[in-house]
């Protein structure tokens, strides 16, 4: 079982370029990858790589490409503007009657004439570094998700054990309901002044119908199956968030049915306790990949 939250960082570099990748993950029902720092082909390759390793959660990937200190960048010279500057100096020299020379310092000061730029590396060259850095970041992310997932699994299984205990207590109380109903029924008849034989078919039939209505053996059997499957998913290496969420809904349905069929205050208290514990389980399941 893996959590959906985690963080990973990786880096790689050579003489011409350095790449740093940071990945952070948070909860989300579907898988979503947001890439910052690169576009087009590189963005698609980063997203595809992350999605091959992660099935749920919102992943933010920040890619930083930097040239090492001393690495050459690109110089862009506006030739048309340089020609206009030279022509202007020539005309000004003629008007003043003395030569005016244009120095390099003069040219650099002119806005837009000379620009120093960091040229973007080619996609294939950049991927040679982004790929290894991304693998390292993903490995760290997955390791953190596994560690947190182990803690989640321990908590979920502990709470599941409490649900199983409540189910067992309900199973002990349920068979006593027909007998208690018989006692209440006969007392009400006696209080009403009606003399009815204990072996009267009408009494026996009423008690039999009540016993059938409040029978919860099917619900407890299904709960056993749900609990067993829950433990299997919790121990699996495969993403389990969606099936666990579905099982929580099914377990809630069974306890609801038990509460409505049993018609008993003691059982109702156990059902309320079970639903309260189940709600805590559902909240935790939302963190599971």
N, C-alpha and C positions, 0 to 999 in steps of 0.2 A: 504494500500500500504506500502510495506517495502523496505528499501534500501538494497543493498548488502554489504555495509561496516559497520563495527561495531567491538566491542571488549567486551570480557567478561572474568571474573576471578572468580574461585571458589576454595575452599579448605575444607579439612576434615582431621581429625586425631584421633588417639587413643594412648594408651600407647606404642604401638610397631611400629607405622608407621604414616607418614603424607603424604597427597597427595595434590598437587596444580595443577590446570588446568588453562591454558590461551588459549583463542580462539580469533583469529583475522580474519576478513573476508574482502575480496576485490572483485572487479567486475570480473565476468567470465560468459560466456554464459551458461555453464553447471555447475553442482554441482561437486566439487572436494574437497576431504578432505585429508589433509596431516597430519599424526600423528607422533609426535616425542616423544621419551622417553620410549615407550613400544613397544613390538613386539608381533607377532603371535596372540594368542587368545585375549589378552587385546587390541591390536591395532584394530582388527576386531570389537570388541564390541564398542569401542570408535567411530569408523567410522560409524557403523550402527546407533548408537544413534544420532549422529549429522545429518546424512542424513534423519532421521525420522522427524527432525524439520526444515531443510533447503532444499530448492529446487534448488537454484541457487547461484553461487558465489564460490570463492576459499577460503576454510577454513583451516587455519593452527592451529593445536591443539598441544600444548606443555604440556606434562605430566611430572611432577617432583615428584618422590617418595623419601622420606627421613626418616631415623630413628631418633627418638628423642635422644637428648644427653643422654648418659648413657645406651642406649639400646645395648644389646649384639650383636656382630657380629660373623662371622665365623672365625675360625683359621685353617689354612691349614699347616700341618707339612710334610715336605719331609722326610719320614722315611728312605728311602734308602740312601739319602745324609747324614743323621745323623749317620747312621751306618758306612758310609765311613769315616766320620770325626773322630769317636771314634776309628776306626781301625788305622787311620793315627796317632792319638795321642799315641796309644799303641805301634806302631812300633817305633815312635820317642822316647818314654820313654826307650825302650829296647836299642836303639842305643846310647842314652846319658847316660844310666846307672842310671837314676833317674826317679821317677814317675812324670808324667805330668797329671794334672787333667783338665778336660773340665768343664768350668763354664757356667751357663746360659747366661751370658753376651757375652761369646765367641760364643755361638751358634746363638744368635740373630744377631750378626754382619755378619754372613756368608750369602751371597746373595742367596736367593731362599730356604733357609732352613725353615724359618718360615714366613708365609704370613697371614696378617690380612685382611679379606675380609668382605664386606657387602653382605650377602647372599640375593639373590633376593626373595621377598615374593612370595608365591603361588598365582596363578591368582585369585582364588576365594577370598582369603584374601585381595588382593590388590583391587579387584573390589568393596568390601564393602566400601572403601573410595573413589575410583575413581568415582564410580557411583554418589554419592551425590555431589562431587565437580564438576563433569561434568554438572550435572543438574543446579547447581548454575551458572556456567560459561555460559551455553547456555541461561539461563533466562536473564542474563545481556546483552548478545549479541543481543538477540531478542528485548529487550527493546530499545537498542540503534538503531537497525535497524528500529523499528517502529517510533521512534522519528524523525530520519532522513527521513523516508518515508513520514511522515506527511508534512515536509518542502518541499520535492520533489513534493508531490501532490498539495500543494498550488501554487507552481511555475508553474507546468504544466497546471493547470486549469486557471491560470491567462493568460498564453500564448495562451491557447485554446480559451479564450474569445476574444483575439485579432484576431485570425483566423476567429472566427464567425463574428466579426465586418467587416472584410475584405470581407468575403463571402456576407454579407448583402449589402455592398457598390457595389460589383460586380453585385448583383441581381438587383440593382436599375439602373445601367448603361446599362446592357445588352439589355433590351427592346428598347432602343433608337437607337440601331445599325441599324436596317432596315431603319428607317426614315433618318438617316444620310447617309446611303448608297444610298438611293433614290436621296437625294439632290446632292451628289457627282456624281452619274451616269448621272443625267440630266444636270448638269453643264458641264461635259465632252462632252456630246453629243452636247450641245449648242456651246461649244468652238470649236467643230469640224465642225460646220456649218450645222449640221443635225437637221431638224425640225421634232420632234416626238411628237405626241399627248400624253399628260400625261396619257390618258386612253388606250394607245396602249397596246395590249395584250402582246407584247414582253417585254415591260418595266415591266408590272405587273408580268409577269412570272419570269423575272430575279430577281426582288425584292423578290418575294415569295421564290425562290430557295435560295437566300442569307439568308433570314430570317430563313429558315429551317436549313441551314448549321451552322449558328452561334447560334442556340438555345442551351442554356446551362441548361435548366430546369432539365434535368436528372442528370447532374453533381451536381447541387446545392442540389437536393433531396438526392442524395447519401451522399453528405457532411453532411447534417443534420443527417442522420442515423449514420455516422461514429463519429460525434461529440457526439451524444447521447451515443453511446456505449463506447466511450473513457471515458466519465464521470462516467459511470457505473463501468468500470474496476478500475478507480482511487479511487472510494469509496469502492471497494471490499476488504475484508480481505484476499482473496486468492491471490497467486502470479500472478502478472499482467504484468510482464516485456515482455514476448513473445507476448501476444496478443496486447499490446500497440505498440510494434515495428511493428507488422503487420499492425495495423491501420494507423501508420505514413506513411507506404508505400502506402496504399490505398488513403489516403488524398493527398499525393504528386501526385499520378496519376490523381486524379480528377482535381486538380489545373492545372496540365500540360495540360490536355485536354481542360479546360476552356480557357487557354491562346492561344492554337492553333486554337480553334474554333471561339473565339470572334473576333480576328483580329482587335483589337482596342488598341490604345496606352494607354488610361486611364485605361482600364481593365488590360492591360499587366503590368502596374506599380503596380497595386494591387496584381496581381499574383506573381510578383517578391517579394513584401513585405511579402506575405503569405508564400512563399517557404523559405524565409530567417528566418521567425519566426518558421516554421516547422522544419528547420534544428536544431535550438536551442532545440526544443522539443525532437527531436530524440537523441540528445546528452545526455539530461537528462534521457531519457527512458533507456539508457544503464546502468544507476545506479540502476534501479528498479529490485527487485527480480522477 
